Each structure stands twice: as structure tokens, then as C-alpha cells.
Amino acid sequence: MSQGTLFDKVWDLHTVGVLPSGQTQLFIGLHLIHEVTSPQAFAMLAGRNLKVLYPERTVATVDHIVPTADQRRPFADALAEEMMQALEQSCQEHQITFHDIGSGKQGIVHVIAPEQGLTQPGMTIACGDSHTSTHGAFGAIAFGIGTSQVRDVLASQTLSLSKLKVRKIEVNGNLKPGVYAKDVILHIIRSLGVKGGVGYAYEFAGTTFEAMQMEERMTVCNMSIEGGARCGYINPDQITFDYLQGKPNAPSAADWDRAVAWWQSIRSNADALYDDVVVFDAATIPPTVTWGITPGQGIGIDEVVPTLDAFTAADQPLAEEAYRYMDLEPGQPIQGTKIDVCFIGSCTNGRLSDLREAAQFAQGQQVAPGVKAFVVPGSELVKQQAEAEGLDRIFEQAGFEWREPGCSMCLAMNPDKLQGRELSASSSNRNFKGRQGSASGRTLLMSPAMVVAAAIKGQVADVRSLISS
């Protein structure tokens, strides 16, 4: 088993005890909740006449079901309104901090926690959402959990978990122009598979990640779960500290120096032992787009849809299913595939740096006729900052819609949905069947810059063609 890694250190520091099952009872330092997985958990507490044990360690927001075109209350969707009211009432009853719409702090849970300084190195974090692994970008160990586990954390501030193995994923070198953090993680998942990380925590290391800013690191860790890993993290460094300093909930004054010293101490040791090590060369990673129905079915923008003989016998049935569902032929170039909808947003790529990069390519361009394109900021703060920089005007002049913060079409638990067999170019994290709201809708995952290229061309396109134009 691994030794001396950040994962081992944080796990040991938060271990309450070992249960008869052999699982660890792990203390959770920060619990993030939203309106989808928490109402049932609060109902379970009420059914047992239990209170939230440490309400000061829980923070709530709303993101999944909130509309992005019109956020006036009551919501047009009666179920969404009911879920909102349930969360509001539970937070009030249990004295939980709630970042509601209009507070200036509302947004996608994995966007607001970092920007408010709630996410810090060395923490254990849990949230009833798959992509809680995002917070590992700070050197935290962050788990997505189910509704019954949300109940457990509310009631006990602990989780029962089996300790993971640790795989070090090292990427070294400089990324080529037009290649982004999203391409890096899609390339890793393509290479290792959607089940390759089962039973592992992923430690992302190497000069490529060391050069990334925090929002890029969050994109990578966000999609660890899509590679089968339970969590993913990056060791904290000066880039981490610079991002956190001055954030509302970050340590300050003398506490800051003590915090940084401790954060540095939990980094993986130079002689740490890993259960597995995988190395990639950044220079070989192309702009990447998914073609199928899992995040692992990805290819470089210049490649063709793989033929059946490229897959193992075990993977061939899924490939055949993907061909049928996506209406793509083996050997067909992915470039040139007609696009109906272009979506920029989500907890993967809805932060300010994502919008800045996308706007750079949208400026002076025009969305192709017949394409619906829209941009959804990840939080109220991101929206405010983007508007202060004039990014909203750039997008609107190019023909994109500019929306209010929320999860939007990433999972379509709101009015933002694909219709029928529409094909979406999306900066989100999942391309499962029906993921974006239509049972027959299709999704291609790519970077925000690539989404802009698709919107302008009306088809899957290489963003590097815009760099040279």
C-alpha cells in the first residue's frame, strides 16, 4: 500500500477509528450540500429525531434545479420550487449557512466553495454530488457521496469508507497551443479507461500540473471520478496559497503563516510510495473530443472514430452501442460533425478563466446559423467578474446567450435541455445517454475553446484553426 503520500497523511489525520467491517470511520471537515440530495437526508434525520451535529461545518447552496433564464420565485417548475423550499427550511431549522440566489455567493457548489475560501489543503470534504473530487485541486481529499451518506455526515460528521490505493499520474512538459486542462483529463481517461481508477485515489503530479493555475487544476480533479477514481488531488504549492490568500474564509494574519506551514507539511514526501505510477508526455496530448457515450470514448480532433478492432472483445459491445446511439460510423472523422447546441458552463468549465479563454475565440466571430449557443457562469461572483470585464458583451455580440448561474445543461435537471436527437458540443463532464435532458440527445465533451470553435463553424472544429486565423 501507499506510504507518505498526501492521501495517506490526510486519511490518518482524520481517522476516528476502524469499524468491525474493516472500514475507516473518517471525520469530514467540510460538508457541502445542495437542493437535490439533501431534502431526503434531512427527512431521514427528522424521522430519527436527530439534529445536525456540527452545523458550522456544513454549507449549502442551490445549483442543480435552478433555471438560468429566469430565476424569479416561485419557479415555474413546481418540483424545483418544492426542493428549494425544503432546503431553505432545513438550513433555517439547523442553522446552516445558505448561499441563496441573490446573495452574491450562490452558484455551483464546486465553484463557490473554492472561491469563498472554504476549500483548503488537508481537508476532508464530502458532498452529495459526484464531482466533489474537484476540491482535490487544493490538496484536499474530497468524496462524492449518496443521500444516505449525506444523512450520516449531517448526523455524525463522519463517513465509513474503505481506504483507497494511490496512483500517481505524472504529466510532464508544455501543452501545445489550443490544448487545455480539459484535454489533459480527457486524454488520461481515454488512456486508462473509465474503470481504470476503481479503488484508487489519483495524485496528479509533474511539471504540467505544476504550471497550471488553480482553476485548471480544478478541471482535472473534477473529472477524476469519470476515470473511475474515488477522488483526485494535486499537492498544494505556492499557486494554491496565492489563490487562497485573502479569500473570505481563508486564514488571515498570523493564522495564515501557520496554515501555510501545515499545508506544506502534508505534501507527499519525495520518497513516498505509490501503488501505481503512470507517466504522460504533455506534448503528445491533442485537443480532445468524446465521440461516444462515456468520457473514455475520446479521440484527438484530427482522429477518426475508432474501428471495432481497436477495442478489446470486452469493450466492443459498448463501442457498437455508441456507434448506433451517436449515429457515427467507424473510421468517420469527428471533425466536421454537425452541431445543434453549444454549451459553455458546469462545475468542470464554468469558471472565470474558462469564460475568458472562450471569449478570446468568440470575439469578432459569429455563431453559425441554426446553432443554439449559450454561456452559463458557474456562480454569481463569476458572472459579476465576467460582466465587469465585458465578457458577456463579447459572447452576446457573437450570438451566444448569456445566462444566470447554475448547473444548466450539464445534467438538465432544469429547463436547459436538449430536444430530440440534437447533438451538443459541451464543456461539461458527462456524455451519457440522455444526460443533457433528452432521452435520445447526444453529447460531445470538449474544452470551452473547442465549444466556441464548434459554435462558429456549426460543426466539430479544431480550435487551432481560430488561433492561426
DACORBEL-V155027 format. One record per residue. RES is the residue in three letters. PHI is phi in radians with two decimals (NA if undefined). NEAR is the number of other ideal C-beta (glycine too) atoms within 8 Angstrom. Layout:
<<RES;PHI;NEAR> <RES;PHI;NEAR>>
//
This chain:
<<MET;NA;6> <SER;-1.10;12> <GLN;-2.53;7> <GLY;1.33;10> <THR;-1.50;14> <LEU;-0.97;13> <PHE;-1.01;14> <ASP;-1.06;12> <LYS;-1.14;11> <VAL;-1.17;14> <TRP;-1.03;12> <ASP;-1.09;7> <LEU;-1.16;8> <HIS;-1.86;12> <THR;-1.31;11> <VAL;-1.51;8> <GLY;-3.14;6> <VAL;-1.88;7> <LEU;-1.43;9> <PRO;-0.96;3> <SER;-1.25;5> <GLY;1.64;6> <GLN;-1.32;9> <THR;-1.62;13> <GLN;-1.56;12> <LEU;-1.89;13> <PHE;-1.25;10> <ILE;-1.88;14> <GLY;-1.29;8> <LEU;-2.41;13> <HIS;-2.04;14> <LEU;-1.83;17> <ILE;-2.28;15> <HIS;-2.45;16> <GLU;-1.43;12> <VAL;-1.60;11> <THR;-1.67;12> <SER;-1.59;15> <PRO;-0.98;12> <GLN;-1.16;9> <ALA;-1.13;15> <PHE;-1.13;12> <ALA;-1.12;8> <MET;-1.11;10> <LEU;-1.06;13> <ALA;-1.07;8> <GLY;-1.12;6> <ARG;-1.90;7> <ASN;0.98;4> <LEU;-1.88;7> <LYS;-1.89;5> <VAL;-1.25;10> <LEU;-1.18;8> <TYR;-2.23;7> <PRO;-1.03;9> <GLU;-1.23;5> <ARG;-1.70;9> <THR;-2.03;15> <VAL;-2.29;13> <ALA;-2.06;14> <THR;-2.61;15> <VAL;-2.18;13> <ASP;-2.68;13> <HIS;-1.17;12> <ILE;-1.75;13> <VAL;-1.26;16> <PRO;-1.21;14> <THR;-1.87;13> <ALA;-1.66;7> <ASP;-2.54;5> <GLN;-1.77;9> <ARG;-1.17;4> <ARG;-1.71;7> <PRO;-1.22;5> <PHE;-1.12;13> <ALA;-1.11;6> <ASP;-1.46;10> <ALA;-1.09;7> <LEU;-1.18;7> <ALA;-1.08;12> <GLU;-1.10;11> <GLU;-1.12;8> <MET;-1.16;12> <MET;-1.05;14> <GLN;-1.11;8> <ALA;-1.09;12> <LEU;-1.19;16> <GLU;-1.00;10> <GLN;-1.16;8> <SER;-1.15;12> <CYS;-1.13;12> <GLN;-1.16;8> <GLU;-1.11;6> <HIS;-1.75;12> <GLN;1.01;6> <ILE;-1.76;12> <THR;-1.08;8> <PHE;-2.24;11> <HIS;-1.65;12> <ASP;-1.52;9> <ILE;-1.02;9> <GLY;1.60;6> <SER;-1.37;8> <GLY;1.51;7> <LYS;-2.15;11> <GLN;-1.37;15> <GLY;2.82;18> <ILE;-1.10;15> <VAL;-0.95;14> <HIS;-1.47;16> <VAL;-1.72;14> <ILE;-1.29;16> <ALA;-1.08;14> <PRO;-1.12;16> <GLU;-1.21;11> <GLN;-1.60;11> <GLY;1.31;11> <LEU;-1.28;11> <THR;-1.44;12> <GLN;-2.43;12> <PRO;-1.02;10> <GLY;1.40;12> <MET;-1.42;14> <THR;-1.81;14> <ILE;-2.29;17> <ALA;-2.37;17> <CYS;-2.75;15> <GLY;-1.32;15> <ASP;-2.76;12> <SER;-0.97;6> <HIS;-1.61;13> <THR;-1.09;16> <SER;-0.97;18> <THR;-0.84;13> <HIS;-1.23;16> <GLY;-1.13;15> <ALA;-1.02;13> <PHE;-1.67;15> <GLY;1.46;15> <ALA;-1.74;15> <ILE;-1.84;15> <ALA;-2.16;18> <PHE;-2.08;14> <GLY;-1.41;12> <ILE;-2.32;11> <GLY;-1.58;7> <THR;-1.07;9> <SER;-1.15;8> <GLN;-1.30;11> <VAL;-1.01;16> <ARG;-1.00;12> <ASP;-1.07;11> <VAL;-1.21;15> <LEU;-1.03;14> <ALA;-1.43;10> <SER;-2.22;6> <GLN;1.07;9> <THR;-2.36;11> <LEU;-2.28;12> <SER;-1.71;10> <LEU;-2.43;8> <SER;-1.54;6> <LYS;-1.17;6> <LEU;-1.61;10> <LYS;-1.36;10> <VAL;-2.15;15> <ARG;-1.87;15> <LYS;-1.56;10> <ILE;-1.90;12> <GLU;-1.82;10> <VAL;-2.16;17> <ASN;-2.17;10> <GLY;1.85;9> <ASN;-1.67;7> <LEU;-1.30;11> <LYS;-1.31;8> <PRO;-0.95;5> <GLY;1.50;10> <VAL;-1.96;11> <TYR;-2.23;13> <ALA;-0.98;11> <LYS;-1.08;15> <ASP;-1.13;14> <VAL;-1.09;15> <ILE;-1.26;15> <LEU;-1.11;16> <HIS;-1.16;13> <ILE;-1.11;12> <ILE;-1.15;16> <ARG;-1.02;11> <SER;-1.33;8> <LEU;-1.66;9> <GLY;1.62;9> <VAL;-1.28;10> <LYS;-1.94;6> <GLY;-1.11;9> <GLY;-1.70;13> <VAL;-1.03;7> <GLY;1.52;6> <TYR;-2.04;14> <ALA;-1.76;14> <TYR;-1.73;14> <GLU;-1.77;17> <PHE;-1.59;13> <ALA;-2.47;12> <GLY;1.91;12> <THR;-1.16;9> <THR;-1.16;13> <PHE;-1.25;12> <GLU;-1.09;9> <ALA;-1.44;6> <MET;-1.29;11> <GLN;-1.37;8> <MET;-1.06;12> <GLU;-1.20;10> <GLU;-1.20;11> <ARG;-1.10;14> <MET;-1.10;14> <THR;-1.03;15> <VAL;-1.12;17> <CYS;-1.15;17> <ASN;-0.92;15> <MET;-1.69;16> <SER;-0.96;15> <ILE;-1.08;14> <GLU;-1.26;12> <GLY;-1.65;17> <GLY;1.60;11> <ALA;-1.25;14> <ARG;-1.34;10> <CYS;-2.80;15> <GLY;-2.47;14> <TYR;-2.63;17> <ILE;-2.27;15> <ASN;-1.08;10> <PRO;-1.19;13> <ASP;-2.58;8> <GLN;-1.08;5> <ILE;-1.10;10> <THR;-1.09;13> <PHE;-1.13;11> <ASP;-1.10;7> <TYR;-1.14;10> <LEU;-1.37;11> <GLN;-1.05;8> <GLY;1.55;4> <LYS;-1.17;10> <PRO;-0.91;5> <ASN;-1.82;6> <ALA;-1.37;12> <PRO;-1.03;7> <SER;-2.44;5> <ALA;0.94;5> <ALA;-1.15;5> <ASP;-1.10;8> <TRP;-1.10;11> <ASP;-1.08;7> <ARG;-1.14;9> <ALA;-1.12;11> <VAL;-1.07;9> <ALA;-1.06;8> <TRP;-1.22;9> <TRP;-1.04;15> <GLN;-1.17;8> <SER;-1.25;6> <ILE;-1.60;13> <ARG;-1.00;11> <SER;-1.01;11> <ASN;-1.14;7> <ALA;-1.07;4> <ASP;-1.83;5> <ALA;-1.02;11> <LEU;-1.77;8> <TYR;-2.07;11> <ASP;-1.34;8> <ASP;-2.84;9> <VAL;-2.35;7> <VAL;-2.23;10> <VAL;-2.14;8> <PHE;-2.19;14> <ASP;-1.80;9> <ALA;-1.01;14> <ALA;-1.15;8> <THR;-1.61;6> <ILE;-1.54;14> <PRO;-1.69;12> <PRO;-0.95;14> <THR;-2.09;15> <VAL;-2.44;14> <THR;-1.39;15> <TRP;-2.04;13> <GLY;-1.98;11> <ILE;-2.11;11> <THR;-2.41;11> <PRO;-1.11;15> <GLY;-1.42;10> <GLN;-1.56;13> <GLY;-2.17;13> <ILE;-2.54;13> <GLY;-1.17;7> <ILE;-1.04;14> <ASP;-1.56;6> <GLU;-1.61;9> <VAL;-1.88;9> <VAL;-1.01;13> <PRO;-1.07;11> <THR;-1.43;7> <LEU;-1.06;9> <ASP;-1.27;4> <ALA;-1.38;5> <PHE;-1.89;10> <THR;-1.20;5> <ALA;-1.01;5> <ALA;-1.19;4> <ASP;-1.62;8> <GLN;-1.12;10> <PRO;-1.04;6> <LEU;-1.17;12> <ALA;-1.10;13> <GLU;-1.12;9> <GLU;-1.09;9> <ALA;-1.16;14> <TYR;-0.95;11> <ARG;-1.13;7> <TYR;-1.15;10> <MET;-1.51;10> <ASP;1.01;6> <LEU;-2.09;11> <GLU;-1.80;6> <PRO;-0.97;10> <GLY;1.52;6> <GLN;-1.39;8> <PRO;-1.09;7> <ILE;-1.32;15> <GLN;-1.17;10> <GLY;1.74;8> <THR;-1.16;10> <LYS;-1.14;7> <ILE;-2.01;15> <ASP;-1.81;10> <VAL;-2.31;13> <CYS;-2.19;17> <PHE;-2.14;19> <ILE;-2.01;17> <GLY;2.80;17> <SER;1.58;16> <CYS;-1.25;14> <THR;-1.47;13> <ASN;-2.53;13> <GLY;-2.05;17> <ARG;-1.65;11> <LEU;-1.04;9> <SER;-1.13;9> <ASP;-1.10;14> <LEU;-1.22;16> <ARG;-1.06;11> <GLU;-1.15;11> <ALA;-1.11;16> <ALA;-1.11;11> <GLN;-1.03;8> <PHE;-1.49;13> <ALA;-1.39;13> <GLN;-1.05;8> <GLY;1.36;3> <GLN;-1.85;10> <GLN;-2.48;6> <VAL;-1.07;11> <ALA;-1.09;10> <PRO;-0.98;4> <GLY;1.50;5> <VAL;-1.74;12> <LYS;-1.64;7> <ALA;-2.24;14> <PHE;-2.59;14> <VAL;-2.14;14> <VAL;-2.15;17> <PRO;-1.04;15> <GLY;-1.34;13> <SER;-2.78;15> <GLU;-1.10;14> <LEU;-1.20;11> <VAL;-1.06;17> <LYS;-1.06;11> <GLN;-1.07;9> <GLN;-1.16;9> <ALA;-1.12;13> <GLU;-1.19;9> <ALA;-1.12;6> <GLU;-1.58;7> <GLY;1.40;7> <LEU;-1.17;11> <ASP;-1.04;10> <ARG;-1.21;7> <ILE;-1.06;11> <PHE;-1.12;14> <GLU;-1.14;10> <GLN;-1.14;6> <ALA;-1.48;14> <GLY;1.81;8> <PHE;-1.50;14> <GLU;-1.47;9> <TRP;-1.94;8> <ARG;-1.96;13> <GLU;-1.51;11> <PRO;-1.17;16> <GLY;2.88;14> <CYS;-1.26;13> <SER;0.97;14> <MET;-1.34;16> <CYS;-0.97;16> <LEU;-2.30;10> <ALA;1.04;13> <MET;-1.56;7> <ASN;-2.79;15> <PRO;-1.17;8> <ASP;-1.44;13> <LYS;-2.40;11> <LEU;-1.23;15> <GLN;-2.01;6> <GLY;0.96;7> <ARG;-1.60;8> <GLU;-0.93;11> <LEU;-1.93;13> <SER;-1.93;16> <ALA;-1.66;14> <SER;-2.28;16> <SER;-1.59;17> <SER;-1.45;15> <ASN;-2.10;12> <ARG;-2.36;11> <ASN;-2.13;14> <PHE;-1.09;8> <LYS;-0.99;6> <GLY;1.27;9> <ARG;-1.03;12> <GLN;-1.78;16> <GLY;1.84;10> <SER;-1.99;13> <ALA;-1.06;5> <SER;-2.03;7> <GLY;-1.21;17> <ARG;-2.16;13> <THR;-2.30;15> <LEU;-2.00;17> <LEU;-1.54;15> <MET;-2.89;16> <SER;-1.26;13> <PRO;-0.96;14> <ALA;-1.11;13> <MET;-1.19;15> <VAL;-1.10;17> <VAL;-1.07;16> <ALA;-1.03;14> <ALA;-1.14;16> <ALA;-1.13;18> <ILE;-1.26;15> <LYS;-1.48;9> <GLY;1.34;11> <GLN;-2.79;11> <VAL;-1.04;14> <ALA;-2.45;13> <ASP;-1.52;11> <VAL;-1.04;14> <ARG;-1.17;9> <SER;-1.21;9> <LEU;-1.43;11> <ILE;-1.16;8> <SER;-1.49;5> <SER;-1.42;4>>
//
